Amino acid sequence: MAKLTYTNVNGYLVPNLTCKSDERMGALGKYGLLRRNYLKKHKNSLYQVMLLQGTIEQHLLEVDKAAREREEFILKQLEKRDTLPDKEAEQLTWLRKVNQHRAIAEEIILEELIYI
C-alpha cells in the first residue's frame, strides 16, 4: 500500500489523494459505470475504502465483465425458451421480442450484480 502524504491547510492535515487514471477505466462499460454510481450514492464508505486501497478499478472492471457475460448467457437462454420470429417476415414483432429479452436480462443483472 502506498504511503500517504499530507498538506497543512489552516491547521488541519489533509491527505494528498490522487486517483490514478488508468487506460483500463476507459474500457469500463455500462454496467461498470452503473456499479460505480451505485457505490458512490448508496455505499459511499465502501467506495471510499476501495478508492483508497486502489481496488476500485479492478472491482468495476470485473463487475462489468461478469455482467456482460451474464447478459449474453441470459439472452441465449431466453431465446431458447421464447424463440424469435423471422426477422425478415415480422420485423416489428422481432424487434419487440429482442427488446423484451434485453430488458429482462438487464433487470436480472441489475438485481444480481449491480445493486448489491
N, C-alpha and C positions, 0 to 999 in steps of 0.2 A: 504494500500500500504506500502511496506517495506521502511524503511529509508535508504538512500544511504550513504555510507561512501566513503571517498576519500583518495588517496595516492598522496603525493607531489613528482612529477617527474620533476626535473630541473626547479622548479618554477611554474609548471603547476599542477593544481589539476585534477587528472584523477580518474573517478569513479571506484570503485571496483565492477565490474559487474561479476556475475556468472550466468550461465544457469543451472537451476536445471534439472538434468537428471531424468526424470520420467519413470517408467517402462511402462507407457501407451504409451510413444513415441515409444517404441519398437513394439507396436501393429500398428503403423502407416503403412498404405498400400501404394500402388502405387499412388493413387490419392492424398493422403495427402502429399506425398513427391513431387509430381509434383506441387501442390499448393505452398508448401514451396519454391521450387526453383523459381517459377514464382514471388512470393512476393519478394524474395531476389534480383532477377535480374531487375524486372520492377517496383516494388512498394516498394523500399527499405525503404523509410521513414515510410510507414505503417507497414512494417515488424519490423523495429526497435522500433516503438511505442508499438506494440503488444508484442514484446520481453521484453521490459522494464516493461510493465504492467503485464506481466506474463499470458497473454491471448492467446499466440500463440499456445500452446499445445492444448488447448480446441478447438480453431478455426480449427486447422488442423485435429483433430480427428472428429469433426463434418462434415467437408467437405468430409473427406474420407468415413464416414458412409453414408452420403447423396448420394455420388457418387456411392457407391456400390449398394445402394437401387435403385437408378435411373437406373443403368445399368441392374439390374435384371428386373425391370419393362419394360424397352425398349426392352430387349431381348424377353420377353414374348409377347409384342405387335408385334414385327417383326415376331415372329414365327406364330402368329395368321394370320397375313396378308400374309406372304410368307412361307407356310408350308415346313418343311424339308422333303427331300426324305427318304426312308427307309435306315437306316444306314447299314444294313447287305447287301442289294442288290446293293446299289450305294454308296460305301464308299467315293470315291473321290468327288462325287457331294455333298454328305452330308457334308464333311469336308469343301469344298469350301463355301457352304452356311453358315455354322456355323461361319467360319472366316469372311465372309462378314457381317453377323449380328453383330459380335463383333466389327468390325471396324466402322460400322455405329454408334453403341451405344457409343463407345469411343469418336468418333468425336463430337457427341452431348454433351456428358458430359464435354469434354474439353471446348467447347464453352459456355456452360451454367453455369458450376460450378468452373472450374479451372482458366481459363484465363479471369477473370472479375476484 
